[in-house]
Amino acid sequence: MAAATAAVFALLMASALAGAAAGGDIVHHDDEAPKIPGCSNDFILVKVQSWVNGKEDDEYVGVGARFGPQIVSKEKHANRTRLMLADPIDCCTSPKEKVSGDILLVQRGKCKFTKKAKFAEAAGASGIIIINHVHELYKMVCEKNETDLDINIPAVLLPRDAGFALHTVLTSGNSDRPVVDTAEVFLWLMAVGTVLCASYWSAWSAREALCEQEKLLKWHDRYQCGISHNVCSGRVMLLNNALQDDVFLGLQTCLVALLSRWFRAASESFFKVPFFGAVSYLTLAVSPFCIVFAVLWAVHRHFTYAWIGQDILGIALIITVIQIVRVPNLKVGSVLLSCAFFYDIFWVFVSKRWFHESVMIVVARGDKTDEDGVPMLLKIPRMFDPWGGYSIIGFGDILLPGLLVAFALRYDWAAKKSLQTGYFLWSMVAYGSGLLITYVALNLMDGHGQPALLYIVPFTLGALISLGWKRGELWNLWSKGEPERVCPHHMHMQPQPKTPPLVQ
């Protein structure tokens, strides 16, 4: 358990306000929380009185659980008990140390309320106070199919503000929350690094396709340039379609592309597999490792170290998608990012008015489920935060802007622009700055989830559009998406100027 510098005691007592609780005080309705054996308590408001170093301190109001013993309604029958901070803070696994009849203060976390209470009781706690992740109060209920409900300690849920105040008292002078956690720094580096790698892979593939196109035009001078260009474009599309057919996992695609530099013969030798078509020997050799890696992550995804496997799989998938899916011009990129911009804002901010909570944040964190959120995000544990938890970023906050950044690099390479005179460098700076502003806003808003695209999209789109307009290339970026190129066939067709005869 985390030691506290101040002696904090709590007293749990059923509040006299219980009978006058308004429907808006508690989020869920009774008909959605039926009583079952072992989980049949009435929902009552509970007064939590605190004492710090022997002096009476603040009083908080929470809600009692359906399970566990009934909380006494008279103060003379209540016991003043020492309050301790759980370790781990969410109490979703067994506490690291035994407690001697203390009350544990825990976070909402991702597991069931009953699971927390069982772990706390097994560790010797006399009660458990759970800090909700939002300002409202939820009714702590049991699953319909739960049978092991022999819980003998009371459980109380406090709103976020009240729980944070108690947590602050326990950790004051011992372990304050850092202004910027190192997890956010590493997550920023991961996101920017992923976009950087994916952009270079996408541009390299486009350059190889362009070289093949130019060779095709030189070798087939008997055809018109337009016909040759269509043949080459069709070939590139077939190559992309074949790549998509062979991609089973993002991890597999990245490994095959990386290893093909050293095992070229294996990557260029194919044989037919039923239902999959032509598959290279290198792909076949890499597939078992990728399958085992993904299965092991799925089996161990609830363990504390599972975030490493999730991040590896996620980064590989993002890089693969950015390499395969290509934005043809700035117009398409602007429409795509603008739609994502409003989509992100709606589900993070506007959805609160309709659903009483941010749908995007609830889905990402996996609230009200026993899962640790959806696996469509990168996350790193907050190592120096006494509250624990993870810093997260969704795939869309990396992938969608990454498509535009990759387009900028492809355009620079096709136009033979340097790093300073091109668009890629400034697009990367804009993306990194937008993501940095997102984390600044996240800290200023006291940890409330922020739609990252709200800050990233104006930075990235604004940088490209402003530079294109200043350089007089905006129309070309907007409509064509590639620099003007002279067809080699037309160069051969143009009449050469006659050389005047020499006069002796």
Disulfide bonds with the S-S distance in Angstrom:
Cys39-Cys142 2.09
Cys92-Cys111 2.10
Cys225-Cys487 1.73
